[in-house]
């Protein structure tokens, strides 16, 4: 199991909104929004069905990023 630097507070990420150029805010792991129990499950198991076929093999953690100004959101893959 890999260690995501964002999930563990080891670093912050700065991503610019493609719509309004504001900084996007990290809203957490994509898998945490799947259902009410996914936040408590093993990340590697969840990555097998997260919709990103290579996330487990490439050691990537999908995070939801949201713009506080215009509401744009997107998923970015963070290298673990």
C-alpha positions in Angstrom: 0.0 0.0 0.0 1.3 3.4 -1.0 1.1 6.7 0.9 -0.7 9.7 -0.6 1.0 12.9 0.4 -2.3 14.9 0.3 -4.3 12.4 2.3 -1.6 12.3 5.0 -1.0 16.1 5.1 2.6 15.8 3.9 2.2 18.4 1.2 -0.3 20.7 -0.4 -1.2 21.0 -4.1 -1.9 24.1 -6.2 -4.1 23.6 -9.2 -5.5 26.5 -11.2 -9.2 26.4 -12.2 -9.4 26.2 -16.0 -12.6 28.3 -15.9 -11.7 31.3 -13.7 -8.0 30.8 -12.8 -8.6 30.6 -9.0 -6.9 28.0 -6.9 -8.9 24.8 -6.7 -9.4 23.3 -3.2 -8.7 19.7 -2.4 -11.9 18.1 -1.2 -10.4 14.7 -0.5 -10.2 11.2 -2.0 -12.6 10.5 -4.9 -13.4 7.1 -3.4 -14.6 8.7 -0.1 -17.6 10.0 -2.0 -18.6 6.5 -3.3 -20.8 5.5 -0.4 -21.0 6.0 3.4 -18.5 3.2 4.2 -15.8 3.8 1.5 -13.9 6.2 3.8 -13.2 3.3 6.1 -12.2 0.7 3.5 -8.7 -0.2 2.3 -7.6 2.2 -0.4 -6.0 -0.5 -2.6 -9.2 -2.5 -2.7 -11.3 0.6 -3.6 -8.8 1.5 -6.4 -9.8 -1.7 -8.2 -13.2 -0.1 -8.9 -12.6 3.6 -8.8 -13.1 4.3 -12.5 -9.4 5.0 -13.1 -8.0 1.7 -14.5 -4.3 2.5 -13.8 -4.5 4.2 -10.4 -3.5 1.1 -8.4 -0.7 0.0 -10.8 0.7 3.5 -11.1 0.4 4.4 -7.4 -2.0 7.3 -7.9 -4.7 8.6 -5.6 -7.7 10.3 -7.2 -8.6 13.6 -5.5 -11.6 15.8 -6.1 -10.6 19.4 -6.6 -13.3 22.2 -6.5 -13.2 25.9 -7.3 -14.6 28.0 -4.4 -15.4 30.9 -6.9 -17.1 29.3 -9.9 -17.9 25.8 -8.6 -15.9 23.9 -11.3 -14.7 20.5 -10.0 -12.4 17.9 -11.5 -10.5 14.8 -10.4 -6.7 14.9 -10.4 -4.5 11.9 -9.9 -1.8 12.5 -7.2 1.3 10.4 -7.3 1.8 8.4 -4.1 
